[in-house]
Amino acid sequence: MDDEVLKKYRAAGRILADVISKASARIDVGVSLLEVADYVESSIRQLGGEPAFPCNISRDREAAHYTPKPDDDAVFGEEMVKLDIGVHVDGYIADAAVTVDLSGHPDLVDASRAALDAALELVAPGVSTCELGRAIESAIEGYGFRPVSNLTGHGLSRFNAHTEPTVPNRSCKSGVELRPGDVIAIEPFATNGSGRISDSPVVEIFGFTSRRPVRDRRARALLAEIETRFNGLPFARRWLMGESVDYSLQRLIRAGAVHTYPVLWEIEGAMVSQAEHTVIVTESGCEVITR
């Protein structure tokens, strides 16, 4: 990794660390979800970055991918809140998450944090991703909970927030050895339920798939905007302007030009906590860029 790229990753990480600290302090019972999301995304831009994906604010059984809809009037209740933020600088992405517990289940929050710490201690060249998964699973089970087995950490590359290598949240038989220069987001999820998530019917985040022939003029214009503005990164419906956005989005989804990111939730309805940092693998260990 050359010096200029490293500087951009570090800049993204610094912005994220500042924003997530201030935003998480704003989360409280009665506070608007939309206000927190707008604060996160505007703060990122004010500090010189861009959101790498819409601010995720997932609650209780929701594990990931909830972002407020346009004119969302929801407020926080006595809930377990996951705040997941991505920042990019010239396409180089930092990704981190914290859980703010308003529900009275601190042990579940501690479980995901401890799992993240256990994995971070192991990161170094030659270490298998299976070793990280084993450490995560052991830490979470030590608190009496289960890791969410079908969610994983992931690699990060320019304008790509989910690439190889996959970082499992449980032990596995075969993994990938980490190499200097790898950029990975380690994100344990702990639950007091089954340890499995599935897609919910709720969708507010979308992504560009490919150029496809679309007959409707408004849908074609929206596709051109999506391709130009977001560089392949996920976007929120509330980021788009125009009276026909919902209609045009559905046309693009049916055409295969745009894909969806459904909200992911625990299949038994149990609570989920999350912790996440982005690290760069170095010759002697790793650099955590998001704290």
C-alpha positions as CSV (number, residue, x, y, z in Angstrom):
1,M,0.0,0.0,0.0
2,D,1.5,3.3,-1.0
3,D,1.7,6.3,1.3
4,E,-1.1,8.3,-0.4
5,V,-3.5,5.4,-0.2
6,L,-2.6,4.9,3.5
7,K,-3.2,8.6,4.2
8,K,-6.6,8.4,2.7
9,Y,-7.6,5.3,4.7
10,R,-6.3,7.0,7.9
11,A,-8.2,10.2,7.1
12,A,-11.4,8.2,6.6
13,G,-10.8,6.4,9.9
14,R,-10.2,9.6,11.8
15,I,-13.4,11.2,10.5
16,L,-15.3,8.1,11.4
17,A,-13.9,7.9,14.9
18,D,-14.9,11.5,15.6
19,V,-18.4,11.2,14.1
20,I,-19.3,7.9,15.7
21,S,-18.3,9.1,19.1
22,K,-20.4,12.3,18.9
23,A,-23.3,10.6,17.2
24,S,-23.6,7.7,19.7
25,A,-23.7,10.3,22.5
26,R,-26.9,11.7,20.9
27,I,-28.8,8.4,21.0
28,D,-31.4,8.4,23.7
29,V,-35.0,7.6,24.4
30,G,-37.3,10.0,22.4
31,V,-34.6,11.2,20.0
32,S,-35.4,11.0,16.3
33,L,-33.6,8.3,14.2
34,L,-33.7,10.6,11.2
35,E,-32.0,13.4,13.1
36,V,-29.1,11.1,14.1
37,A,-28.7,9.8,10.6
38,D,-28.7,13.3,9.1
39,Y,-26.2,14.4,11.8
40,V,-23.9,11.5,10.9
41,E,-23.9,12.0,7.2
42,S,-23.6,15.8,7.3
43,S,-20.8,15.6,9.8
44,I,-18.9,13.2,7.6
45,R,-19.1,15.7,4.7
46,Q,-18.2,18.7,6.9
47,L,-15.0,16.9,7.9
48,G,-14.0,16.2,4.4
49,G,-15.2,12.7,3.8
50,E,-18.3,11.1,2.2
51,P,-20.6,8.4,3.5
52,A,-19.5,5.0,2.2
53,F,-23.1,3.8,2.8
54,P,-26.2,5.2,4.5
55,C,-26.0,5.5,8.3
56,N,-27.3,2.2,9.6
57,I,-29.4,2.5,12.8
58,S,-30.7,-1.0,13.6
59,R,-32.7,-1.8,16.8
60,D,-33.3,-4.8,18.9
61,R,-33.7,-7.8,16.6
62,E,-32.5,-5.9,13.6
63,A,-28.8,-6.6,13.0
64,A,-28.0,-4.4,10.0
65,H,-29.3,-2.3,7.0
66,Y,-31.9,-0.2,8.7
67,T,-31.7,3.5,7.7
68,P,-34.4,6.0,8.1
69,K,-36.9,6.5,5.3
70,P,-37.7,9.9,4.0
71,D,-39.7,12.0,6.6
72,D,-39.2,9.1,9.1
73,D,-40.9,10.0,12.4
74,A,-39.5,7.1,14.4
75,V,-37.8,7.8,17.7
76,F,-35.6,5.7,19.9
77,G,-37.4,3.7,22.7
78,E,-35.9,1.4,25.3
79,E,-34.0,-0.5,22.7
80,M,-30.6,-2.0,21.8
81,V,-29.3,0.4,19.1
82,K,-26.6,-0.5,16.6
83,L,-24.9,2.5,14.9
84,D,-22.9,1.4,11.9
85,I,-21.1,4.1,9.9
86,G,-18.9,4.0,6.7
87,V,-16.7,6.9,5.6
88,H,-14.7,7.1,2.4
89,V,-12.0,9.5,1.3
90,D,-11.5,9.3,-2.5
91,G,-13.1,5.8,-2.4
92,Y,-10.9,4.4,0.5
93,I,-13.3,3.2,3.1
94,A,-13.4,2.9,6.9
95,D,-16.2,1.0,8.6
96,A,-17.1,0.9,12.3
97,A,-20.0,0.2,14.6
98,V,-21.0,0.5,18.2
99,T,-24.0,-0.6,20.2
100,V,-25.8,1.9,22.4
101,D,-27.9,0.0,24.9
102,L,-31.1,1.7,26.1
103,S,-32.7,-1.7,26.8
104,G,-31.0,-2.8,30.0
105,H,-28.9,-5.6,28.5
106,P,-25.3,-4.5,29.0
107,D,-23.9,-8.1,29.0
108,L,-25.0,-8.6,25.4
109,V,-23.2,-5.4,24.4
110,D,-20.1,-6.4,26.4
111,A,-20.1,-9.8,24.5
112,S,-19.7,-8.2,21.1
113,R,-17.1,-5.7,22.3
114,A,-15.0,-8.5,24.0
115,A,-15.2,-10.5,20.8
116,L,-13.9,-7.6,18.7
117,D,-11.1,-7.0,21.2
118,A,-10.2,-10.8,21.1
119,A,-10.0,-10.8,17.3
120,L,-8.0,-7.5,17.1
121,E,-5.3,-9.0,19.4
122,L,-4.7,-11.8,16.9
123,V,-4.5,-9.8,13.6
124,A,-1.1,-10.2,11.9
125,P,0.3,-11.5,8.7
126,G,-0.1,-15.3,8.3
127,V,-3.0,-15.5,10.8
128,S,-6.0,-17.3,9.3
129,T,-9.4,-15.7,9.3
130,C,-10.6,-19.0,11.0
131,E,-8.5,-18.1,14.0
132,L,-10.3,-14.7,14.3
133,G,-13.6,-16.5,14.0
134,R,-12.7,-18.9,16.7
135,A,-11.7,-16.1,19.1
136,I,-14.9,-14.2,18.4
137,E,-17.1,-17.3,19.0
138,S,-15.2,-18.2,22.2
139,A,-15.6,-14.6,23.6
140,I,-19.3,-14.4,22.9
141,E,-20.1,-17.9,24.2
142,G,-18.1,-16.9,27.4
143,Y,-20.8,-14.4,28.1
144,G,-23.5,-17.0,27.6
145,F,-24.6,-15.8,24.1
146,R,-24.3,-16.9,20.5
147,P,-22.5,-15.3,17.6
148,V,-24.6,-14.5,14.6
149,S,-23.1,-17.2,12.4
150,N,-24.4,-16.0,9.0
151,L,-23.0,-12.5,9.3
152,T,-19.3,-11.9,8.8
153,G,-16.6,-9.3,8.7
154,H,-15.2,-8.4,5.3
155,G,-12.5,-6.8,3.3
156,L,-12.5,-3.3,2.1
157,S,-11.2,-1.9,-1.2
158,R,-11.6,1.3,-3.2
159,F,-15.3,2.0,-3.7
160,N,-16.1,-1.5,-2.5
161,A,-17.4,-1.9,1.1
162,H,-17.7,-5.7,1.0
163,T,-14.9,-7.7,-0.6
164,E,-12.6,-10.5,0.3
165,P,-11.5,-11.8,2.7
166,T,-14.5,-12.9,4.7
167,V,-14.0,-12.8,8.5
168,P,-16.3,-15.3,10.1
169,N,-17.9,-14.8,13.5
170,R,-17.4,-18.5,14.5
171,S,-14.8,-21.2,14.1
172,C,-14.4,-22.7,10.7
173,K,-12.4,-25.4,8.9
174,S,-10.7,-23.3,6.2
175,G,-9.9,-19.7,6.0
176,V,-7.7,-17.1,4.4
177,E,-4.3,-16.1,5.7
178,L,-4.0,-12.4,6.3
179,R,-1.3,-10.4,4.3
180,P,0.3,-7.1,4.9
181,G,-1.8,-4.4,3.2
182,D,-5.1,-6.2,3.7
183,V,-7.8,-3.8,4.9
184,I,-10.5,-5.6,6.9
185,A,-13.6,-4.8,8.9
186,I,-14.0,-7.1,11.9
187,E,-17.6,-7.0,13.1
188,P,-18.9,-9.5,15.7
189,F,-22.6,-9.8,16.3
190,A,-23.8,-11.4,19.5
191,T,-27.4,-12.5,20.2
192,N,-29.5,-14.0,23.0
193,G,-31.4,-15.9,20.3
194,S,-30.7,-18.5,17.6
195,G,-27.6,-17.0,16.1
196,R,-29.1,-16.7,12.7
197,I,-30.5,-13.8,10.7
198,S,-32.7,-13.5,7.6
199,D,-34.0,-10.8,5.3
200,S,-36.9,-8.7,6.5
201,P,-39.4,-7.1,4.2
202,V,-38.1,-3.6,5.0
203,V,-35.8,-2.0,2.4
204,E,-34.4,1.5,2.4
205,I,-30.9,0.9,1.1
206,F,-30.1,0.1,-2.5
207,G,-27.1,-0.4,-4.8
208,F,-26.2,0.0,-8.5
209,T,-25.9,-3.4,-10.3
210,S,-25.3,-2.6,-13.9
211,R,-26.5,-0.6,-16.9
212,R,-29.7,-2.2,-18.3
213,P,-32.1,-1.0,-21.0
214,V,-35.0,0.8,-19.3
215,R,-37.8,2.2,-21.4
216,D,-39.1,4.7,-18.9
217,R,-37.5,8.1,-19.2
218,R,-37.7,9.0,-15.5
219,A,-36.1,5.6,-14.6
220,R,-33.3,6.1,-17.1
221,A,-32.6,9.5,-15.6
222,L,-32.5,8.1,-12.1
223,L,-30.2,5.3,-13.1
224,A,-27.8,7.8,-14.6
225,E,-27.9,9.8,-11.3
226,I,-27.2,6.7,-9.2
227,E,-24.3,5.6,-11.4
228,T,-22.7,9.1,-11.4
229,R,-23.3,10.0,-7.7
230,F,-22.5,6.9,-5.8
231,N,-19.7,5.1,-7.6
232,G,-21.2,1.7,-6.9
233,L,-21.5,2.3,-3.2
234,P,-24.9,1.8,-1.4
235,F,-27.4,4.6,-1.2
236,A,-30.5,5.5,0.7
237,R,-33.9,6.2,-0.8
238,R,-34.0,9.4,1.2
239,W,-30.9,10.6,-0.7
240,L,-32.8,10.7,-4.0
241,M,-34.9,13.7,-5.1
242,G,-38.0,13.8,-7.2
243,E,-41.7,12.9,-7.2
244,S,-41.3,9.7,-9.1
245,V,-38.4,8.2,-7.1
246,D,-40.3,5.2,-5.7
247,Y,-41.8,4.3,-9.1
248,S,-38.5,4.7,-10.9
249,L,-36.6,2.6,-8.3
250,Q,-39.1,-0.2,-8.6
251,R,-38.6,-0.1,-12.4
252,L,-34.8,-0.3,-12.0
253,I,-35.1,-3.2,-9.5
254,R,-37.3,-5.1,-11.9
255,A,-34.9,-4.4,-14.7
256,G,-31.9,-5.8,-12.7
257,A,-30.1,-2.4,-12.8
258,V,-30.4,-1.8,-9.0
259,H,-30.3,-4.3,-6.1
260,T,-31.7,-4.1,-2.6
261,Y,-30.2,-4.4,0.9
262,P,-33.1,-5.7,3.0
263,V,-33.0,-5.1,6.8
264,L,-31.5,-8.2,8.4
265,W,-33.1,-9.4,11.6
266,E,-32.7,-12.3,14.1
267,I,-35.0,-15.1,13.0
268,E,-36.4,-15.7,16.5
269,G,-36.9,-12.0,17.3
270,A,-34.1,-11.9,19.8
271,M,-31.8,-9.0,20.5
272,V,-28.5,-8.4,18.6
273,S,-25.5,-6.4,19.6
274,Q,-22.6,-5.4,17.3
275,A,-19.1,-4.0,17.5
276,E,-16.8,-3.2,14.6
277,H,-13.4,-1.6,13.7
278,T,-11.5,-1.4,10.5
279,V,-7.8,-2.5,10.5
280,I,-4.9,-2.5,8.1
281,V,-2.7,-5.5,8.4
282,T,0.9,-4.4,8.8
283,E,4.2,-6.3,8.6
284,S,4.2,-6.8,12.4
285,G,0.5,-6.8,13.3
286,C,-2.2,-4.3,12.5
287,E,-3.2,-0.7,12.7
288,V,-6.8,0.0,13.9
289,I,-7.8,3.1,11.9
290,T,-11.3,3.7,13.4
291,R,-10.4,4.5,17.0
